[in-house]
């Protein structure tokens, strides 16, 4: 059966490192269909990788293998793992890159991958992860690749919280357009409409819209994004620059009646 293998790295487009990983994968007895998810993630940014993997990888057909190489700890004592989440398989460093995916799908099984003595200490993607995928493509099961692992290393993902003044959250992701994805689930939208504005850092965003084209260019807007969370954008501009916001910048909705935190769509 022809299998899909996806690649997610911070190596950059046109990278010889990506080419070398692909060369190893295409050496399998039955070469896979290769899909590049991204190679332009911010260098060493495990959190950005975890968000992308959690949002993108679980949408693939059952049995897809995902190779994730965002690994600032390469060559250290951090583990390399195979993991199955729902009907998807992953090979990656155990450094938190699966944290967001694990919020959407439980860990079904995991194994620790061994590192051969000849593996380059600075390129485990080519010398450990890719060969493990070749073994999987040629019929091995993930469970036989190494000792079982009961849990994976987590990253902290702060939740929105109720306060005496309303709702408090933060920016959890910034996409390539500069849109600010908050950790306020869509279920809070009626609260935001009632309050009339979203506080982002020390700025208020009072234009609440259904989609970007509902306001004039340059206008900061809040809306429910496609990932199920409240987002802030600047129409035909960059909200991160205009509002001087970054991942972790606080957001808040003041007043209005309480509802259950986390009752909106799970990530």
C-alpha distance (Angstrom), angle and dihedral (degrees) to the residues before:
residue distance angle dihedral
X1 . . .
X2 3.79 . .
X3 3.80 109.1 .
X4 3.77 132.4 -158.2
X5 3.79 119.0 -125.1
X6 3.81 118.9 -170.4
X7 3.78 126.4 -159.3
X8 3.80 126.0 -149.9
X9 3.81 118.8 174.8
X10 3.79 144.4 144.2
X11 3.82 91.5 -131.6
X12 3.80 95.5 109.2
X13 3.78 131.3 -118.8
X14 3.79 115.5 -65.1
X15 3.82 89.6 24.7
X16 3.79 121.2 159.5
X17 3.82 86.9 -146.3
X18 3.80 92.0 63.0
X19 3.80 90.0 46.2
X20 3.80 91.5 53.4
X21 3.80 92.8 50.6
X22 3.81 90.0 49.4
X23 3.80 90.9 49.2
X24 3.81 90.0 56.3
X25 3.81 92.8 47.0
X26 3.79 93.0 48.7
X27 3.79 88.9 54.7
X28 3.80 90.5 72.1
X29 3.80 116.6 116.5
X30 3.79 87.6 -111.8
X31 3.81 105.9 29.5
X32 3.82 114.0 -139.8
X33 3.76 131.9 -129.2
X34 3.80 103.5 -99.7
X35 3.80 120.4 -145.2
X36 3.81 121.5 -173.5
X37 3.79 109.5 -145.3
X38 3.81 94.8 176.8
X39 3.79 141.6 -34.5
X40 3.80 97.9 176.8
X41 3.80 99.5 74.4
X42 3.81 113.8 138.4
X43 3.80 107.0 -82.6
X44 3.83 113.7 -94.2
X45 3.84 91.7 -3.4
X46 3.80 103.5 141.0
X47 3.79 92.6 172.4
X48 3.81 93.1 55.5
X49 3.79 89.5 47.7
X50 3.79 91.7 49.8
X51 3.81 91.5 52.3
X52 3.81 93.0 49.7
X53 3.80 94.1 45.5
X54 3.80 92.2 47.6
X55 3.79 93.3 49.3
X56 3.81 99.1 40.6
X57 3.78 113.6 27.9
X58 3.79 101.0 58.9
X59 3.81 90.0 59.8
X60 3.82 92.4 68.4
X61 3.82 124.7 100.4
X62 3.79 117.4 -82.0
X63 3.78 113.5 -81.7
X64 3.80 96.3 30.0
X65 3.81 115.0 149.5
X66 3.81 116.2 -140.2
X67 3.81 122.2 -158.4
X68 3.81 112.2 -162.4
X69 3.80 118.3 -174.9
X70 3.79 111.6 176.9
X71 3.75 97.5 128.0
X72 3.82 120.5 153.8
X73 3.81 88.0 165.3
X74 3.81 94.6 57.6
X75 3.81 111.5 152.6
X76 3.81 94.4 17.4
X77 3.82 129.0 103.4
X78 3.81 93.7 -81.0
X79 3.81 110.3 119.2
X80 3.79 130.3 -113.1
X81 3.78 113.3 -141.7
X82 3.77 148.5 -173.5
X83 3.80 112.1 -144.4
X84 3.80 137.1 177.7
X85 3.80 118.0 -149.0
X86 3.80 113.0 -177.5
X87 3.84 103.6 -48.2
X88 3.83 96.4 -23.0
X89 3.82 129.3 91.2
X90 3.79 127.2 -149.3
X91 3.79 136.8 -169.4
X92 3.79 113.1 -167.3
X93 3.79 145.9 119.0
X94 3.79 113.5 -68.7
X95 3.79 93.2 -122.4
X96 3.79 101.9 115.5
X97 3.82 100.1 -78.1
X98 3.82 89.9 126.3
X99 3.82 94.9 48.4
X100 3.80 96.7 103.9
X101 3.82 93.5 41.7
X102 3.80 88.7 53.4
X103 3.80 89.5 58.9
X104 3.80 88.0 61.2
X105 3.81 102.0 36.8
X106 3.82 129.1 24.1
X107 3.77 122.9 -119.1
X108 3.81 107.6 -99.1
X109 3.81 98.4 179.8
X110 3.80 140.9 -19.8
X111 3.80 139.5 -173.1
X112 3.79 134.5 -167.0
X113 3.81 113.5 -119.7
X114 3.79 119.7 -137.4
X115 3.80 120.9 -127.6
X116 3.80 113.6 -135.9
X117 3.79 117.6 -134.3
X118 3.79 90.3 -116.3
X119 3.80 95.4 55.8
X120 3.79 114.7 114.9
X121 3.79 108.2 -109.4
X122 3.81 89.9 -137.3
X123 3.84 100.3 45.6
X124 3.78 113.2 47.9
X125 3.81 90.0 147.6
X126 3.79 90.2 70.7
X127 3.80 100.5 30.4
X128 3.82 103.2 38.5
X129 3.80 113.2 12.5
X130 3.80 98.6 42.7
X131 3.84 94.2 48.0
X132 3.82 88.9 49.3
X133 3.80 89.2 54.5
X134 3.82 90.1 49.6
X135 3.81 88.9 55.3
X136 3.80 89.7 50.9
X137 3.80 91.0 48.8
X138 3.79 89.5 51.6
X139 3.79 93.7 54.1
X140 3.80 108.7 -82.9
X141 3.78 118.6 134.4
X142 3.76 120.5 -129.7
X143 3.78 91.5 -121.2
X144 3.83 91.8 66.7
X145 3.80 95.3 50.1
X146 3.79 93.1 83.1
X147 3.82 147.3 -37.4
X148 3.81 115.3 -37.1
X149 3.78 120.0 -98.8
X150 3.80 122.0 -153.3
X151 3.81 98.9 -160.6
X152 3.79 142.0 7.9
X153 3.78 131.8 -128.0
X154 3.83 109.6 -87.2
X155 3.78 133.0 -145.7
X156 3.79 119.1 -146.4
X157 3.82 114.1 -108.9
X158 3.83 108.6 -172.8
X159 3.79 115.0 -135.9
X160 3.79 127.0 -138.9
X161 3.80 111.0 -98.9
X162 3.79 138.6 -157.6
X163 3.80 115.6 -121.7
X164 3.79 133.9 179.5
X165 3.81 87.5 -96.4
X166 3.81 100.3 45.2
X167 3.82 132.9 -84.4
X168 3.79 126.7 -14.3
X169 3.79 125.8 -164.8
X170 3.79 141.1 135.6
X171 3.79 144.9 -129.5
X172 3.81 106.8 -81.1
X173 3.81 100.6 176.9
X174 3.80 141.1 10.6
X175 3.79 117.3 -154.1
X176 3.80 127.3 -149.1
X177 3.82 91.1 -90.5
X178 3.80 91.2 58.0
X179 3.81 92.4 -108.3
X180 3.80 113.6 154.0
X181 3.80 113.6 -131.8
X182 3.80 109.6 -159.9
X183 3.79 128.3 -159.9
X184 3.83 89.9 -119.4
X185 3.82 106.5 114.7
X186 3.80 120.5 -133.8
X187 3.80 89.8 -104.6
X188 3.82 87.5 75.7
X189 3.82 92.9 61.0
X190 3.84 94.5 95.9
X191 3.81 88.3 52.2
X192 3.78 90.1 51.8
X193 3.80 92.3 48.4
X194 3.80 89.6 50.6
X195 3.82 91.9 49.4
X196 3.81 91.6 46.2
X197 3.80 98.5 -141.9
X198 3.77 145.2 44.9
X199 3.78 119.4 -135.2
X200 3.83 113.2 -138.4
X201 3.78 110.5 -174.5
X202 3.81 102.3 -52.4
X203 3.82 95.3 -23.4
X204 3.81 130.5 90.0
X205 3.81 121.5 -139.3
X206 3.79 108.8 -160.5
X207 3.81 102.3 164.8
X208 3.82 103.4 96.2
X209 3.81 111.4 -174.0
X210 3.80 143.5 168.7
X211 3.80 95.2 -130.7
X212 3.81 140.1 -1.5
X213 3.81 96.2 -96.0
X214 3.81 91.8 60.1
X215 3.83 91.0 83.6
X216 3.79 136.4 46.2
X217 3.82 122.3 -91.5
X218 3.79 112.1 -82.2
X219 3.81 94.2 26.9
X220 3.83 118.1 129.9
X221 3.81 108.2 -131.0
X222 3.80 138.6 179.4
X223 3.79 121.3 -144.7
X224 3.79 142.9 150.0
X225 3.79 107.0 -88.6
X226 3.78 129.3 -145.4
X227 3.83 92.1 -100.2
X228 3.81 92.5 63.4
X229 3.80 98.6 -102.4
X230 3.80 135.3 103.8
X231 3.81 110.3 -97.4
X232 3.78 135.8 -169.8
X233 3.79 120.1 -142.1
X234 3.78 139.4 166.9
X235 3.77 110.3 -133.1
X236 3.83 107.0 -110.7
X237 3.81 88.5 -11.7
X238 3.78 142.3 74.0
X239 3.79 119.6 -84.6
X240 3.80 93.0 -166.2
X241 3.81 91.2 60.0
X242 3.80 98.8 37.6
X243 3.81 94.1 46.7
X244 3.82 95.4 35.0
X245 3.81 89.1 -126.6
X246 3.80 132.5 154.7
X247 3.78 138.2 174.3
X248 3.80 105.0 -61.5
X249 3.81 96.0 28.3
X250 3.83 106.3 141.7
X251 3.80 121.5 -112.7
X252 3.78 127.4 -171.5
X253 3.78 144.4 -179.8
X254 3.78 113.9 -151.0
X255 3.80 125.2 -143.9
X256 3.84 128.0 -19.5
X257 3.80 126.3 114.5
X258 3.80 120.9 -54.4
X259 3.78 125.9 -104.9
X260 3.78 131.0 -179.8
X261 3.80 113.5 -73.1
X262 3.78 110.2 -124.5
X263 3.81 94.9 20.1
X264 3.79 91.5 122.5
X265 3.79 126.0 82.1
X266 3.77 114.0 -48.3
X267 3.80 115.0 -123.1
